[in-house]
Amino acid sequence: MVSHLAGLIGAVTLTELKVPDVDFALGTLAERLWTRSVRLARMILIQASRNAMVSNLVLRNVADLAAVPTGKPGRPSGSLTLEQALAVLDAAKGERLWPCVAASMSGGIRTGEPRAARWSQVDLEAGTKLTVRLPRSVLIGCLSL
């Protein structure tokens, strides 16, 4: 993201940066990136300007004054509706993998995550709450995007 901004703002230093410069950069990014990415670019500029303000290099945060233009629309959600989720649970009833499907659907976890679980990591004595302790490597893999 920083390279996108550097290519658009060019050699303009934070001390010389003006609101129209930020508007131009964000507008150009909005033509090819999702709105969320444009917001992220603005936040990077806001933080850089805040750091410059702390160091008394600039008097105001011009990035904070710039509006976020609407970028390209994001991907449609791949999440199931409630009706679809209930249909999947209904269809899986009686199947060998029903517990895995039920845990995935009720816990909001991805399909590959419960496959990595072992019975030794399941705590059935925790009462009505199912507790699964996954290794750190599995959790890190689940959290990476």
C-alpha positions as CSV (number, residue, x, y, z in Angstrom):
1,M,0.0,0.0,0.0
2,V,2.9,2.4,0.8
3,S,4.3,1.8,-2.7
4,H,0.9,2.7,-4.2
5,L,0.9,6.0,-2.3
6,A,4.6,6.7,-3.0
7,G,3.9,6.3,-6.7
8,L,1.0,8.7,-6.6
9,I,2.3,11.4,-4.2
10,G,5.8,11.2,-5.6
11,A,8.5,13.4,-4.2
12,V,6.1,15.6,-2.2
13,T,7.2,15.6,1.5
14,L,4.8,15.6,4.4
15,T,5.7,19.2,5.1
16,E,4.6,20.2,1.6
17,L,1.6,17.8,1.3
18,K,-1.8,19.5,0.7
19,V,-5.4,18.2,0.9
20,P,-5.7,18.3,-2.9
21,D,-2.6,16.0,-3.2
22,V,-4.2,13.5,-0.8
23,D,-7.6,13.8,-2.6
24,F,-5.8,13.1,-6.0
25,A,-3.9,10.1,-4.6
26,L,-7.0,8.6,-2.9
27,G,-9.1,9.2,-6.0
28,T,-6.6,7.5,-8.2
29,L,-6.5,4.5,-5.9
30,A,-10.3,4.4,-5.8
31,E,-10.3,3.8,-9.5
32,R,-8.5,0.4,-9.1
33,L,-8.9,-0.7,-5.5
34,W,-11.7,-1.6,-3.1
35,T,-13.0,1.0,-0.8
36,R,-11.5,-0.8,2.2
37,S,-8.1,-0.5,0.6
38,V,-8.5,3.2,-0.1
39,R,-9.5,3.6,3.6
40,L,-6.3,1.8,4.6
41,A,-4.2,4.1,2.4
42,R,-5.8,7.1,4.0
43,M,-5.1,5.7,7.5
44,I,-1.4,5.2,6.5
45,L,-1.2,8.9,5.5
46,I,-3.1,10.0,8.6
47,Q,-0.6,8.1,10.9
48,A,2.4,9.4,9.0
49,S,1.0,13.0,9.4
50,R,0.4,12.4,13.1
51,N,3.9,11.3,13.5
52,A,5.1,14.4,11.7
53,M,2.9,16.6,14.0
54,V,4.4,15.0,17.1
55,S,7.8,16.0,15.7
56,N,6.6,19.5,14.9
57,L,7.2,19.0,11.2
58,V,3.6,19.9,10.2
59,L,0.9,22.0,11.8
60,R,-2.1,20.0,10.7
61,N,-3.0,16.6,9.4
62,V,-4.0,17.1,5.8
63,A,-4.8,13.4,5.4
64,D,-7.4,13.6,8.1
65,L,-9.1,16.4,6.2
66,A,-9.4,14.5,3.0
67,A,-12.5,12.4,2.3
68,V,-12.4,8.8,1.4
69,P,-13.7,8.3,-2.1
70,T,-15.7,5.1,-2.9
71,G,-13.6,2.5,-4.5
72,K,-14.5,-0.6,-6.5
73,P,-17.2,-2.7,-4.9
74,G,-15.8,-5.6,-2.8
75,R,-16.5,-9.3,-3.3
76,P,-20.0,-10.5,-2.5
77,S,-20.2,-12.3,0.8
78,G,-19.5,-16.1,0.6
79,S,-21.4,-16.6,3.9
80,L,-24.4,-18.7,4.1
81,T,-27.8,-17.3,5.0
82,L,-29.5,-18.7,8.1
83,E,-31.8,-20.8,5.9
84,Q,-28.9,-22.2,3.9
85,A,-26.9,-23.0,7.1
86,L,-29.9,-24.8,8.6
87,A,-30.4,-26.8,5.3
88,V,-26.7,-27.8,5.4
89,L,-27.1,-29.0,9.0
90,D,-30.3,-30.8,8.2
91,A,-28.6,-32.6,5.2
92,A,-25.6,-33.6,7.2
93,K,-27.6,-35.2,10.1
94,G,-26.8,-38.8,10.5
95,E,-23.6,-38.5,8.5
96,R,-20.2,-39.4,10.0
97,L,-18.9,-35.8,9.6
98,W,-22.0,-34.2,11.1
99,P,-20.2,-33.1,14.3
100,C,-17.5,-31.5,12.2
101,V,-20.1,-29.7,10.1
102,A,-22.1,-28.6,13.2
103,A,-18.9,-27.3,15.0
104,S,-18.0,-25.4,11.8
105,M,-21.4,-23.8,11.4
106,S,-22.0,-22.9,15.0
107,G,-18.5,-21.7,15.7
108,G,-18.0,-19.7,12.6
109,I,-14.8,-21.6,11.8
110,R,-13.5,-22.6,8.3
111,T,-14.0,-26.1,7.1
112,G,-10.3,-27.0,7.4
113,E,-9.9,-26.0,11.0
114,P,-11.9,-28.7,12.7
115,R,-10.2,-31.4,10.6
116,A,-7.0,-30.5,12.3
117,A,-8.5,-31.2,15.8
118,R,-7.8,-34.5,17.6
119,W,-9.9,-36.1,20.3
120,S,-7.1,-35.4,22.8
121,Q,-7.7,-31.7,22.2
122,V,-11.5,-31.9,22.9
123,D,-12.7,-31.2,26.4
124,L,-16.1,-32.9,26.9
125,E,-16.1,-32.2,30.7
126,A,-16.4,-28.5,30.2
127,G,-20.1,-28.7,30.6
128,T,-22.3,-27.6,27.7
129,K,-19.6,-25.6,26.0
130,L,-17.4,-27.5,23.6
131,T,-13.7,-26.6,24.1
132,V,-11.1,-27.5,21.5
133,R,-7.5,-26.6,22.0
134,L,-5.7,-26.5,18.7
135,P,-1.9,-26.3,18.4
136,R,-0.4,-22.8,17.8
137,S,0.7,-23.7,14.3
138,V,-3.0,-24.5,13.3
139,L,-4.2,-21.3,14.9
140,I,-1.5,-19.2,13.2
141,G,-2.5,-20.8,9.9
142,C,-6.2,-20.0,10.6
143,L,-5.4,-16.4,11.3
144,S,-3.2,-15.7,8.3
145,L,-5.0,-14.1,5.4
